[in-house]
Amino acid sequence: MYTMRPAEFEYHQPTSLDEAISLLGSDEEARPLAGGHSLLPMMKLRLAMPTALVDLSRIPGLDEISASNGGLKVGALTTHSALAGSEVAIGIAPVLPETAGRIGDRQVRNCGTVGGSVAHADPGADYPTVLKALGGTITATGKDGEREIGADDFFRGIFETALDPGELVTSVKVPGTSGAAYLKHRHPASGYTIVGVAAVVTAEGGNCTAARLTIGGVTSPPVHATAAAESLVGGPGSEEAIAAAAGKVAEAIPHAMGDAYASGEYRTHLAKVLAARALTEAFERAA
Ligand code: FAD
């Protein structure tokens, strides 16, 4: 019966990472709890029925944002609002806090966390697209220690990641990047992304030396539009060149997802439009 009440579960509130990992390792049906904005609705609908919740909120240090080897390190428990307002993040890789500031609504941003979003790998999430475009990495910690996984390898499909059972996301890292932009078309009710496009441009002497264009929401995981991005290398990013590059975006999307709100065809169209806009913004920033 549809009750909107979760099935029974135990509740743990560990105060160290080791304790959390040991609790998760002792019960394969236990799940970590971060902001709860995805997990709790799933539990109420009984789409998830964990035997125990391991609340990460009392583990110190997991919500830190810091500079790391010229790049940015964001702790898993960092909320979207904390990231959006972080001067450190804005100084090193502004596209990431900008992305955080456009997630859902204020309540979602105040509770939802970077680690929860990344681990959940919702096809309507924003960070996977931006992390892939920036060449970011995800740090996972489990009983065998810590490992760093490239965003391209981490995101595997709809709600599917490279995390092993019992492993926690502890941080994400991105290189310092100024020439990047992320644009999205939001669902008008939830704010979730229908299509999101991230563009990253490096330029020297007015000409592009490297470019990346990543499309989210049309496939899961997000996909790189490599031919489109590479067509811009060597040039100044003229309006014509950007329009031609956007015209190549569909080549990267052989099977577009569709649903009641947006068909695959419409999503592919949005991807092209947003790609042209994101590339234009990224070129302006790179200059
Ligand atoms: P939780 O709900 O606590 O956990 C989600 C899943 O991740 C669970 O399976 C949990 O066990 C696991 N988990 C949590 N933390 C970790 C960890 N550190 N390591 C390993 N596993 C972990 N997202 C967007 O990107 N863009 C949007 O526009 C957007 N709009 C939204 C609008 C609404 C109305 C709502 C409710 C959500 C929206 N979201 C959006 C999702 C939001 O960003 C959530 O914060 C995110 O999905 C999950 O983060 P959380 O901290 O709430 O995780």
Residues whose N, C-alpha, C, O or C-beta is under 5 A from the ligand:
A	BS01	FAD	R31 P32 L33 A34 G35 G36 H37 S38 L39 L40 A76 R102 I103 G104 V108 C111 G112 T113 G115 G116 S117 A119 H120 G124 A125 D126 Y127 E167 L168 V169 S190 G191 Y192 T193
